[in-house]
């Protein structure tokens, strides 16, 4: 192939039917209609007929695929582009003839495992892999070119199956984090999902309509047809690192958001459509029920703990039921496993006691086949979280890799395993069903052979489900997209304007003594000092330079806070690392070099300590406030809420305090200067302080981990409650509680 696929697509128009797009595949003409020759046989078959239901076509086509082709469909993993570096040390891309695909081999290693990988063409033609995860951040035209090229290579295979490229969300502003939001700034950038929730609370759900329509248009235009998004998890433990990717702590709000969002992203209320984008909703049955915030990417976080009776059904399952009812194409189970010994009784949707087997949820048949499919009625496919076969195989560590694959797919009901291209292990799991392996090898205790091997029935079931999604998305008929139309779709002015308006609406005014808005009258003859604070001092200095340059265009600035009449401080704290455990609990206090307790291997506090910093320059913030107040000035601060921060070290220093959620600083300043009246409301409760997160010697928190902040007071000791019966939420110096739904206006 010497040309880019984008320049070499032939189209066939069907009156009242789908457009057929192909680079090299034969097209069958029948009764004046066009159909793609999917299996290359030259004969018109059931699966070629776009007039039939997607599921029927998939069930017919799966019978045509070889065992190895089907096994290849069980796995999805990261992949690379020729034009955008993979990030792997020492790797040099070797472009294919089109210049788009990377055909270099790669020895890849990350936290999910290690693997020697072929070039892209070999991966598609010889490995027959068809599920890829994109983590690069390409331009819309480069993205469309790359995906088009993948499909064109797939068309050259005997059996045509399109290449389904998945991505984490790309339409929110924020720090780029591998495995969470891998890309930002190319597609229309809305505030973080917490900010979207804050904006909705203060405005209306119509904002979700605009957001979802924007996502669908941009992704579909670039040919990106599957999103690992969004999180239906309710935040119930504030120390969970992934809080910032959620819509907050209120189950009802999350349900309302998903009711509007799923059909508009996927294309209809009954499932995906050819101009829609398939959603993989995560992380079933709710990752928010952390044990003191420990993340299941590491060993201490392997448990979901349900300390209060029926919290699973009350707080964690409703949003997933909404996703099921909205026909979400796929659902992703979390790594964690339920902790029966630490949990109160839990009921399923049928009211019966829930069996809490100690297996990660992707291996947990009572949760996947029982709760999700039988009780909740889920009909889509199960896409595991990344790395369950290798590094995050909680509860099945005693099984080898082929057994883990068999146990997840054949027993629990997983259809697509994220992590590595484990085709050889999948083939071994299949062969063990009939090659006498267990005649000479012991079946691990507590398991049966039938639970650990791949069967034809399990393979066909899993592959038919993922093929159904591709058929319904119209990817067999025309997977190709025009790169220039992708550029125009992403440049759509209305989407960027709507996103900017959402940024403004996401700003929450927490405290104001009348200082805000800073009108021209108040600023007349006054000097303004501005500074940004981050965990990383260098990042703070860089942001400060940008902020001062921005403000200097319209204000009288000073670089000496002792001369300032107003100080504007933008605080962006950070705590912990996404993939690594801290020596202790995730720190929520705004602090610098704070001495805190370590934890042991069971997550219990120890006598040893270490120091934590979430915001460098905390002492300087106090100095600035004292100096400005000494000359009768005012201090205005904004805190970027990515976790439920404790604000006790900052709020008393401020005359006005705002919160943003990966919100553009320009939007925050629009509120500060009165160009936009604040409407945002807190999507989660901010804790009072360390005392309400205290963990006893047995590792049990005084505020239960499985209950959202707005409901925690019910379970708090009476001795901690104030005259209003409140214990958990932060109460500021003027008496307001920073709890779910709070926010002031002008």
KOLLUM-556516 format. One record per residue (C-alpha): residue in three letters; x, y negated, z negated. Coordinates in steps of 0.5 Angstrom, whole numbers, padded with zeros to 4 digits, always signed. Last residue first. Example, Ala and Ser with C-alpha at 12.3 -4.5 7.8 and 13.67 -1.06 7.14 Angstrom:
ser+0027+0002-0014ala+0025+0009-0016
***
This chain:
unk-0047-0075-0088unk-0048-0067-0089unk-0046-0062-0094unk-0045-0055-0094unk-0047-0049-0097unk-0050-0042-0094unk-0045-0037-0098unk-0042-0040-0104unk-0038-0046-0105unk-0041-0048-0112unk-0042-0055-0113unk-0041-0058-0120unk-0037-0065-0118unk-0031-0062-0120unk-0032-0056-0115unk-0035-0049-0117unk-0032-0043-0114unk-0037-0037-0113unk-0036-0031-0118unk-0039-0033-0125unk-0046-0036-0124unk-0052-0035-0129unk-0053-0043-0129unk-0050-0044-0136unk-0044-0041-0133unk-0043-0033-0133unk-0036-0030-0135unk-0039-0027-0141unk-0045-0024-0138unk-0040-0019-0134unk-0041-0019-0126unk-0046-0014-0123unk-0051-0019-0121unk-0046-0024-0120unk-0044-0021-0114unk-0049-0022-0109unk-0047-0028-0106unk-0040-0025-0105unk-0042-0019-0101unk-0042-0012-0105unk-0038-0006-0104unk-0032-0009-0107unk-0035-0010-0114unk-0033-0016-0118unk-0029-0014-0124unk-0024-0010-0120unk-0023-0002-0122unk-0015+0000-0121unk-0015+0004-0127unk-0011-0001-0131unk-0016-0007-0129unk-0017-0011-0123unk-0018-0018-0123unk-0022-0021-0117unk-0026-0026-0121unk-0021-0028-0126unk-0016-0030-0120unk-0020-0036-0118unk-0027-0038-0117unk-0028-0034-0110unk-0030-0037-0104unk-0037-0034-0101unk-0038-0033-0094unk-0041-0036-0088unk-0040-0043-0091unk-0045-0048-0087unk-0043-0053-0081unk-0047-0059-0080unk-0042-0065-0081unk-0044-0071-0077unk-0040-0072-0071unk-0036-0078-0069unk-0036-0080-0076unk-0028-0081-0077unk-0027-0074-0081unk-0032-0070-0077unk-0029-0072-0070unk-0022-0070-0074unk-0024-0063-0075unk-0026-0063-0068unk-0019-0065-0066unk-0016-0060-0071unk-0019-0055-0067unk-0023-0050-0071unk-0019-0043-0073unk-0025-0043-0078unk-0025-0050-0081unk-0027-0053-0088unk-0027-0060-0091unk-0025-0063-0097unk-0026-0071-0099unk-0024-0074-0105unk-0018-0069-0106unk-0013-0067-0111unk-0019-0063-0115unk-0020-0058-0109unk-0013-0056-0108unk-0010-0052-0113unk-0017-0049-0115unk-0019-0047-0108unk-0019-0040-0108unk-0019-0037-0101unk-0024-0033-0098unk-0020-0031-0092unk-0019-0034-0085unk-0021-0041-0088unk-0017-0047-0085unk-0017-0052-0091unk-0018-0059-0089unk-0016-0065-0094unk-0018-0072-0095unk-0014-0076-0100unk-0016-0083-0102unk-0013-0089-0104unk-0013-0093-0110unk-0005-0094-0111unk-0004-0089-0116unk-0009-0084-0112unk-0004-0084-0106unk+0002-0083-0110unk-0002-0077-0114unk-0005-0074-0108unk+0002-0074-0104unk+0006-0071-0110unk+0000-0066-0111unk+0001-0064-0104unk+0008-0064-0105unk+0008-0058-0110unk+0004-0054-0105unk+0009-0054-0100unk+0009-0048-0097unk+0002-0044-0097unk+0000-0037-0098unk+0007-0036-0102unk+0008-0029-0106unk+0013-0027-0111unk+0014-0020-0114unk+0012-0017-0121unk+0013-0010-0124unk+0009-0009-0130unk+0004-0005-0125unk-0003-0006-0122unk-0007+0000-0120unk-0007+0002-0112unk-0006+0009-0113unk+0002+0008-0110unk+0003+0003-0115unk+0001-0004-0115unk+0006-0010-0116unk+0003-0016-0120unk+0004-0023-0118unk+0009-0029-0119unk+0007-0035-0115unk+0012-0037-0110unk+0008-0042-0107unk+0000-0042-0108unk-0007-0043-0105unk-0010-0037-0108unk-0012-0031-0104unk-0006-0026-0105unk-0007-0019-0102unk-0006-0014-0108unk+0001-0012-0109unk+0007-0010-0106unk+0004-0012-0099unk+0002-0007-0094unk+0003-0007-0087unk-0001-0008-0081unk-0004-0014-0081unk+0001-0018-0086unk+0000-0021-0092unk-0003-0028-0093unk-0004-0034-0089unk-0006-0042-0091unk-0007-0047-0086unk-0008-0054-0089unk-0009-0060-0086unk-0008-0066-0090unk-0010-0073-0088unk-0008-0078-0093unk-0011-0085-0094unk-0009-0092-0097unk-0001-0090-0095unk+0005-0093-0098unk+0007-0088-0102unk+0006-0083-0097unk+0011-0085-0093unk+0011-0083-0085unk+0006-0089-0084unk+0000-0089-0079unk-0004-0095-0077unk-0009-0091-0073unk-0012-0090-0066unk-0006-0087-0062unk-0002-0085-0068unk-0007-0080-0070unk-0005-0075-0064unk+0002-0077-0065unk+0001-0075-0072unk-0002-0069-0071unk+0003-0066-0066unk+0009-0068-0071unk+0005-0065-0077unk+0004-0058-0073unk+0011-0057-0071unk+0013-0059-0079unk+0008-0054-0081unk+0010-0048-0077unk+0017-0050-0079unk+0015-0049-0086unk+0011-0042-0085unk+0006-0041-0090unk+0003-0048-0086unk+0002-0055-0089unk+0000-0061-0084unk+0001-0068-0086unk-0002-0075-0084unk-0001-0081-0088unk-0006-0087-0086unk-0005-0094-0087unk-0011-0099-0088unk-0012-0106-0085unk-0019-0104-0082unk-0019-0096-0084unk-0026-0097-0088unk-0029-0102-0082unk-0027-0097-0077unk-0031-0091-0080unk-0027-0086-0084unk-0034-0082-0085unk-0032-0080-0091unk-0030-0083-0097unk-0037-0083-0100unk-0035-0078-0106unk-0035-0072-0101unk-0034-0065-0102unk-0035-0058-0098unk-0036-0061-0091unk-0036-0055-0086unk-0034-0056-0079unk-0037-0050-0075unk-0041-0055-0071unk-0035-0059-0068unk-0032-0053-0066unk-0039-0050-0063unk-0039-0057-0059unk-0032-0055-0056unk-0034-0048-0054unk-0041-0052-0051unk-0036-0056-0047unk-0031-0051-0045unk-0037-0047-0042unk-0040-0053-0039unk-0034-0054-0035unk-0033-0048-0032unk-0026-0047-0031unk-0027-0039-0033unk-0032-0038-0027unk-0027-0042-0022unk-0021-0038-0024unk-0025-0031-0023unk-0028-0034-0016unk-0021-0035-0014unk-0019-0028-0016unk-0025-0024-0012unk-0027-0018-0016unk-0027-0011-0015unk-0030-0005-0018unk-0036-0004-0013unk-0040+0002-0012unk-0036+0006-0018unk-0036+0000-0022unk-0043-0001-0022unk-0043-0002-0030unk-0048+0003-0031unk-0044+0008-0027unk-0038+0006-0031unk-0042+0007-0038unk-0044+0014-0036unk-0037+0016-0034unk-0036+0015-0041unk-0041+0019-0044unk-0040+0025-0038unk-0033+0025-0041unk-0035+0027-0048unk-0040+0032-0046unk-0036+0035-0041unk-0030+0036-0046unk-0035+0038-0051unk-0038+0044-0047unk-0032+0046-0044unk-0029+0047-0051unk-0023+0043-0055unk-0021+0047-0061unk-0021+0045-0068unk-0028+0046-0071unk-0029+0053-0067unk-0022+0055-0071unk-0025+0054-0077unk-0023+0049-0083unk-0022+0049-0090unk-0015+0052-0090unk-0012+0051-0084unk-0013+0057-0079unk-0007+0061-0079unk-0003+0062-0073unk-0002+0069-0069unk-0009+0071-0067unk-0010+0063-0068unk-0006+0062-0061unk-0010+0068-0058unk-0010+0064-0051unk-0018+0062-0051unk-0020+0056-0055unk-0012+0055-0056unk-0012+0052-0049unk-0017+0046-0050unk-0013+0044-0056unk-0006+0045-0052unk-0009+0041-0046unk-0011+0035-0051unk-0004+0035-0054unk-0001+0035-0047unk-0006+0029-0045unk-0004+0025-0051unk-0004+0018-0048unk-0003+0014-0054unk-0008+0011-0059unk-0015+0010-0058unk-0019+0017-0057unk-0025+0017-0053unk-0032+0021-0054unk-0032+0023-0062unk-0037+0028-0064unk-0035+0030-0071unk-0033+0037-0069unk-0031+0038-0061unk-0028+0031-0061unk-0025+0029-0067unk-0024+0036-0070unk-0021+0038-0063unk-0016+0032-0063unk-0014+0033-0070unk-0013+0040-0068unk-0008+0038-0062unk-0004+0034-0067unk-0003+0039-0073unk-0008+0039-0078unk-0006+0038-0086unk-0006+0030-0085unk-0014+0031-0084unk-0016+0026-0089unk-0013+0020-0086unk-0011+0021-0079unk-0008+0014-0079unk-0001+0015-0076unk-0001+0020-0070unk-0008+0023-0068unk-0012+0017-0071unk-0008+0011-0068unk-0013+0006-0065unk-0020+0006-0067unk-0024+0012-0064unk-0029+0010-0059unk-0036+0014-0060unk-0040+0014-0054unk-0047+0011-0053unk-0054+0014-0055unk-0054+0012-0062unk-0061+0014-0066unk-0060+0012-0073unk-0061+0018-0076unk-0059+0023-0071unk-0053+0019-0068unk-0050+0015-0073unk-0052+0019-0079unk-0051+0026-0077unk-0047+0026-0071unk-0042+0021-0073unk-0043+0020-0081unk-0044+0027-0083unk-0039+0029-0078unk-0033+0025-0081unk-0027+0026-0076unk-0028+0019-0073unk-0030+0016-0080unk-0023+0019-0084unk-0025+0025-0088unk-0026+0026-0095unk-0033+0028-0094unk-0038+0023-0097unk-0045+0027-0096unk-0050+0022-0096unk-0056+0023-0101unk-0063+0023-0097unk-0067+0016-0096unk-0067+0018-0088unk-0062+0012-0087unk-0057+0015-0091unk-0057+0015-0098unk-0051+0013-0103unk-0050+0015-0110unk-0044+0011-0114unk-0037+0012-0111unk-0030+0013-0114unk-0030+0020-0114unk-0034+0020-0107unk-0029+0016-0103unk-0031+0015-0096unk-0025+0016-0091unk-0022+0010-0087unk-0020+0009-0080unk-0026+0006-0078unk-0031+0008-0073unk-0032+0005-0066unk-0039+0004-0063unk-0040+0004-0055unk-0045+0002-0050unk-0049-0002-0055unk-0056-0001-0054unk-0059-0007-0058unk-0063-0002-0063unk-0056+0001-0064unk-0053-0005-0065unk-0058-0007-0070unk-0057-0001-0073unk-0050-0003-0074unk-0052-0009-0077unk-0056-0006-0082unk-0051-0001-0084unk-0046-0004-0089unk-0050-0008-0094unk-0056-0004-0096unk-0055+0002-0093unk-0048+0003-0096unk-0049-0001-0102unk-0054+0005-0104unk-0051+0005-0111unk-0046+0000-0113unk-0038+0002-0113unk-0038+0004-0105unk-0031+0005-0104unk-0028+0006-0097unk-0021+0010-0098unk-0015+0010-0094unk-0013+0003-0096unk-0007+0005-0100unk-0004+0009-0094unk-0003+0004-0089unk-0007+0002-0083unk-0013+0003-0088unk-0013-0004-0091unk-0013-0005-0098unk-0017-0011-0100unk-0019-0008-0107unk-0022-0002-0105unk-0025-0004-0098unk-0032-0004-0097unk-0031-0009-0091unk-0030-0004-0086unk-0037-0002-0084unk-0040+0005-0082unk-0037+0004-0077unk-0032-0001-0075unk-0034-0004-0070unk-0038-0005-0064unk-0035-0003-0057unk-0039-0008-0052unk-0040-0006-0044unk-0039-0013-0040unk-0045-0014-0036unk-0046-0016-0028unk-0047-0009-0026unk-0051-0008-0032unk-0050-0005-0039unk-0056-0003-0044unk-0063-0004-0045unk-0064-0011-0047unk-0060-0013-0041unk-0053-0016-0039unk-0048-0013-0044unk-0046-0020-0046unk-0053-0023-0047unk-0056-0016-0049unk-0051-0016-0055unk-0051-0023-0057unk-0058-0024-0059unk-0059-0019-0064unk-0052-0018-0066unk-0053-0025-0069unk-0059-0024-0072unk-0056-0018-0075unk-0050-0021-0078unk-0054-0027-0081unk-0058-0021-0085unk-0052-0018-0087unk-0049-0024-0090unk-0041-0023-0091unk-0038-0027-0085unk-0039-0026-0078unk-0032-0022-0078unk-0025-0023-0075unk-0023-0027-0080unk-0024-0022-0086unk-0019-0017-0082unk-0014-0018-0088unk-0019-0015-0093unk-0018-0019-0100unk-0025-0022-0100unk-0028-0015-0101unk-0035-0015-0099unk-0035-0018-0092unk-0040-0015-0087unk-0037-0011-0081unk-0041-0012-0075unk-0034-0014-0071unk-0035-0015-0064unk-0032-0013-0060unk-0027-0008-0056unk-0029-0011-0050unk-0030-0007-0043unk-0031-0010-0036unk-0026-0014-0035unk-0027-0015-0027unk-0024-0022-0027unk-0031-0025-0026unk-0034-0020-0031unk-0030-0023-0037unk-0032-0030-0035unk-0039-0029-0034unk-0040-0024-0040unk-0036-0029-0045unk-0040-0035-0043unk-0047-0032-0043unk-0045-0029-0050unk-0043-0036-0053unk-0049-0040-0050unk-0054-0035-0053unk-0050-0035-0059unk-0051-0043-0060unk-0058-0041-0059unk-0058-0038-0066unk-0059-0045-0069unk-0055-0051-0073unk-0052-0050-0079unk-0052-0043-0080unk-0050-0042-0073unk-0044-0047-0074unk-0041-0043-0080unk-0043-0036-0076unk-0039-0039-0070unk-0033-0041-0075unk-0033-0034-0078unk-0032-0032-0071unk-0026-0036-0070unk-0028-0043-0066unk-0029-0042-0058unk-0024-0042-0053unk-0026-0042-0046unk-0022-0036-0043unk-0014-0038-0042unk-0013-0040-0050unk-0013-0034-0053unk-0010-0026-0053unk-0009-0020-0057unk-0015-0022-0062unk-0014-0016-0067unk-0009-0010-0064unk-0003-0015-0064unk-0005-0022-0067unk-0006-0028-0063unk-0007-0034-0068unk-0013-0037-0067unk-0019-0040-0062unk-0024-0035-0060unk-0026-0033-0053unk-0021-0027-0052unk-0024-0021-0056unk-0020-0014-0056unk-0019-0012-0049unk-0021-0005-0045unk-0019-0004-0038unk-0024+0002-0035unk-0020+0005-0028unk-0025+0007-0023unk-0026+0015-0022unk-0025+0017-0015unk-0024+0025-0014unk-0018+0026-0009unk-0014+0020-0011unk-0013+0014-0007unk-0019+0010-0010unk-0015+0010-0016unk-0010+0006-0013unk-0015+0001-0011unk-0018+0001-0018unk-0011-0001-0021unk-0010-0006-0016unk-0017-0009-0017unk-0015-0010-0025unk-0008-0013-0023unk-0011-0018-0018unk-0017-0020-0023unk-0012-0021-0029unk-0007-0025-0024unk-0013-0029-0022unk-0016-0030-0029unk-0009-0032-0032unk-0006-0027-0036unk-0006-0026-0044unk-0003-0019-0045unk-0006-0014-0049unk-0010-0010-0044unk-0012-0003-0046unk-0013+0002-0041unk-0018+0008-0040unk-0017+0012-0033unk-0011+0017-0034unk-0011+0021-0028unk-0004+0023-0030unk-0001+0024-0023unk-0005+0019-0019unk-0007+0014-0025unk+0000+0014-0029unk+0004+0015-0023unk+0002+0009-0020unk+0003+0005-0027unk+0010+0008-0028unk+0011+0013-0033unk+0011+0013-0041unk+0015+0016-0046unk+0011+0016-0052unk+0012+0014-0060unk+0006+0013-0065unk+0001+0008-0067unk+0006+0003-0071unk+0009+0002-0064unk+0014+0006-0060unk+0014+0006-0052unk+0019+0009-0048unk+0017+0006-0041unk+0018+0008-0034unk+0018+0003-0029unk+0012+0002-0024unk+0009-0004-0026unk+0003-0006-0022unk+0002-0013-0019unk+0008-0014-0014unk+0004-0010-0008unk+0009-0006-0007unk+0010-0004-0014unk+0014-0008-0019unk+0019-0005-0023unk+0019-0008-0030unk+0025-0009-0035unk+0024-0006-0042unk+0030-0007-0046unk+0025-0009-0052unk+0018-0007-0051unk+0014-0014-0051unk+0011-0011-0044unk+0013-0018-0040unk+0007-0021-0036unk+0008-0020-0028unk+0009-0013-0028unk+0003-0012-0032unk+0003-0007-0038unk-0002-0002-0041unk-0004+0000-0048unk-0008+0007-0050unk-0014+0010-0048unk-0015+0018-0049unk-0021+0023-0047unk-0021+0022-0040unk-0014+0025-0039unk-0018+0032-0041unk-0023+0031-0036unk-0018+0031-0030unk-0014+0036-0034unk-0020+0041-0034unk-0022+0039-0026unk-0027+0034-0025unk-0033+0036-0020unk-0038+0038-0026unk-0037+0031-0029unk-0040+0028-0023unk-0047+0031-0024unk-0047+0029-0031unk-0045+0022-0029unk-0050+0022-0024unk-0056+0024-0029unk-0053+0019-0034unk-0053+0013-0029unk-0060+0014-0027unk-0061+0015-0019unk-0061+0010-0014unk-0054+0009-0014unk-0053+0016-0010unk-0046+0018-0010unk-0047+0023-0016unk-0052+0027-0013unk-0048+0028-0007unk-0047+0026+0000unk-0042+0030+0004unk-0035+0027+0006unk-0032+0031+0000unk-0028+0025-0002unk-0031+0026-0009unk-0034+0019-0010unk-0036+0018-0002unk-0039+0011-0003unk-0046+0010-0001unk-0049+0005+0004unk-0056+0005+0006unk-0059+0005+0013unk-0062+0012+0012unk-0055+0014+0010unk-0048+0011+0011unk-0043+0014+0007unk-0037+0010+0005unk-0030+0013+0005unk-0025+0010+0000unk-0019+0006+0002unk-0020-0001+0000unk-0027-0001-0003unk-0033-0005-0005unk-0041-0003-0004unk-0045-0009-0006unk-0051-0006-0010unk-0058-0005-0007unk-0064-0010-0004unk-0061-0009+0003unk-0054-0006+0002unk-0048-0010+0004unk-0042-0006+0005unk-0035-0010+0003unk-0028-0008+0005unk-0023-0010+0000unk-0016-0012+0003unk-0014-0018+0000unk-0015-0017-0007unk-0012-0010-0006unk-0005-0013-0005unk-0002-0011+0001unk+0003-0006+0002unk+0000+0000+0000
***
